């Protein structure tokens, strides 16, 4: 890889020994990347979208906000969340 125009997250995948092999395979086999990408996008399309108070925007992706958090806990208590 020529290391030009990478997102920080992509570079992190390349730097991590646990994911480096996958990155290198996709760099050398573009068809393998697109085949896996299609499968991943199909899975994402099957997820239900949570709206209003059903979901939350997390401060940290791996940790749920406090109970009753939701959008207001992230952006401030003065924000009213309405169901879409």
C-alpha positions as CSV (number, residue, x, y, z in Angstrom):
1,X,0.0,0.0,0.0
2,X,1.3,3.4,-0.8
3,X,-0.3,4.9,2.4
4,X,-1.9,7.8,0.6
5,X,-5.4,9.0,1.3
6,X,-6.2,6.6,4.2
7,X,-8.8,7.2,6.8
8,X,-7.4,7.0,10.4
9,X,-9.6,3.9,11.0
10,X,-8.2,2.2,7.8
11,X,-4.7,2.9,8.9
12,X,-5.5,1.4,12.3
13,X,-6.7,-1.8,10.7
14,X,-3.5,-2.0,8.8
15,X,-1.4,-1.4,11.9
16,X,-3.2,-4.0,14.0
17,X,-1.7,-7.5,13.6
18,X,-5.2,-9.0,14.1
19,X,-6.6,-7.3,11.0
20,X,-3.6,-6.7,8.8
21,X,-4.0,-9.9,6.9
22,X,-7.6,-9.0,5.9
23,X,-6.5,-5.5,4.8
24,X,-3.7,-6.9,2.7
25,X,-6.0,-9.4,1.1
26,X,-8.5,-6.7,0.1
27,X,-5.6,-4.5,-1.2
28,X,-4.4,-7.3,-3.5
29,X,-7.9,-8.7,-4.3
30,X,-10.4,-6.0,-5.0
31,X,-13.1,-8.5,-6.0
32,X,-12.8,-10.2,-2.6
33,X,-13.4,-6.8,-1.0
34,X,-16.5,-6.0,-3.0
35,X,-18.0,-9.4,-2.5
36,X,-17.6,-9.0,1.3
37,X,-18.9,-5.4,1.1
38,X,-22.1,-6.5,-0.7
39,X,-22.8,-9.1,2.1
40,X,-22.1,-6.5,4.8
41,X,-24.4,-3.9,3.2
42,X,-27.2,-6.5,2.8
43,X,-26.9,-7.3,6.5
44,X,-27.0,-3.6,7.4
45,X,-30.2,-3.2,5.3
46,X,-31.9,-5.8,7.4
47,X,-31.3,-4.0,10.7
48,X,-34.3,-2.2,12.2
49,X,-33.8,1.5,12.6
50,X,-34.6,2.9,16.1
51,X,-36.2,6.3,16.2
52,X,-37.2,8.8,18.8
53,X,-36.8,7.4,22.3
54,X,-36.2,3.8,21.2
55,X,-32.5,4.3,20.5
56,X,-29.6,6.4,21.6
57,X,-26.6,8.2,20.2
58,X,-23.7,6.9,22.2
59,X,-21.0,9.0,23.7
60,X,-18.6,6.1,23.3
61,X,-19.6,3.4,20.7
62,X,-18.8,0.4,22.9
63,X,-20.6,1.6,26.0
64,X,-24.3,2.4,26.5
65,X,-25.2,5.8,27.9
66,X,-26.9,5.9,31.4
67,X,-30.4,4.6,31.8
68,X,-32.9,6.9,30.2
69,X,-30.0,8.5,28.3
70,X,-31.1,8.9,24.7
71,X,-30.2,11.9,22.5
72,X,-30.8,14.4,25.3
73,X,-27.9,12.8,27.4
74,X,-25.5,13.4,24.5
75,X,-26.3,16.9,23.4
76,X,-27.8,18.4,26.5
77,X,-30.9,18.3,28.6
78,X,-32.5,21.2,26.8
79,X,-33.0,19.3,23.6
80,X,-36.4,17.7,23.1
81,X,-36.4,14.5,21.1
82,X,-39.4,13.8,19.0
83,X,-40.4,10.5,17.4
84,X,-39.9,10.4,13.7
